[in-house]
Amino acid sequence: MNIITPTADGSNTLYNETIGEHYHSKHGALQESKHVFIDAGLKFASADRSEISILEVGFGTGLNFILSFEYCQANNIKLNYTSIEAFPLTSEVIEQTGYSAYVPEEIWSDFISSYPDALKAPQKLTPLCTLEIPHTTLAEYQTNQKFDVIYYDAFSVQHQPEMWSDEIIAQACSFLKPGGTFVTYAITGKLKRAVKASGFTIEKLPGAPGKREMLRAVKEM
Ligand SMILES: C[S@@+](CC[C@H](N)C(=O)[O-])C[C@H]1O[C@@H](n2cnc3c(N)ncnc32)[C@H](O)[C@@H]1O
């Protein structure tokens, strides 16, 4: 059961009763998504590019997706977005988040009308945007594709430690191209060591409100 909960910046998140955790920071869902994934991830990795592929771990409400879609449309960047989701939300729950307020109307309607089909196969939302949401776990996900960016947005290590094991982090990192960017809201010594061991240069960046630091890592060429 997921319960809609307001966060400190006025945007909502969901509380997942089974896991015992919110989908986003209680200090601000929208702020966190913009800070960690859009600013530190997409803007950093897409400078001077006309095309970008993103692999997200944990699609959830689609907040990271709609903000990425909007940014890429506004900047004329072709976006290929794949997001692994083990427990997809219904369209009704996603509509209840109120996130339609944060993007232009056509971005929201393209997203919400394509969402159910994107769980089954890649969907072309616009000439510049393709969305695919493989309905599987990260451990079971397989692809030959390599991505430019990974948004690692799993529930926290306290609530889902298996999503932060060295093995699963190495698996996620294997889906990135050389020179690709890995971003996540969290940072621990164990995570830094696991990412470094996969051949990355790591950076500690200021975290979103409520977190001192976050991790960005670039895969060595
Ligand atoms: C922190 S939330 C992601 C929030 C999301 N990015 C958003 O903007 O709403 C974590 C997500 O990971 C999903 N998840 C949990 N276990 C998973 C697994 N083993 N593989 C892939 N996704 C998983 C959850 O269902 C949830 O949607």
The ligand as a Gaussian input file, in Angstrom:
#p B3LYP/6-31G(d) Opt

LIG

0 1
 C       13.118000       5.300000      -4.285000
 S       11.863000       4.608000      -5.286000
 C       12.144000       5.335000      -6.875000
 C       11.524000       6.678000      -7.069000
 C       11.350000       7.028000      -8.512000
 N       12.585000       7.182000      -9.235000
 C       10.444000       8.218000      -8.658000
 O       10.854000       9.248000      -9.260000
 O        9.313000       8.125000      -8.192000
 C       12.529000       2.960000      -5.583000
 C       11.823000       2.191000      -6.662000
 O       12.517000       0.962000      -6.896000
 C       11.587000      -0.056000      -7.135000
 N       12.225000      -1.362000      -6.838000
 C       12.263000      -2.037000      -5.677000
 N       13.003000      -3.161000      -5.800000
 C       13.448000      -3.182000      -7.068000
 C       14.280000      -4.071000      -7.802000
 N       14.790000      -5.187000      -7.218000
 N       14.547000      -3.809000      -9.098000
 C       14.029000      -2.685000      -9.681000
 N       13.247000      -1.792000      -9.028000
 C       12.970000      -2.027000      -7.739000
 C       10.441000       0.285000      -6.205000
 O        9.247000      -0.353000      -6.586000
 C       10.393000       1.813000      -6.344000
 O        9.543000       2.188000      -7.377000

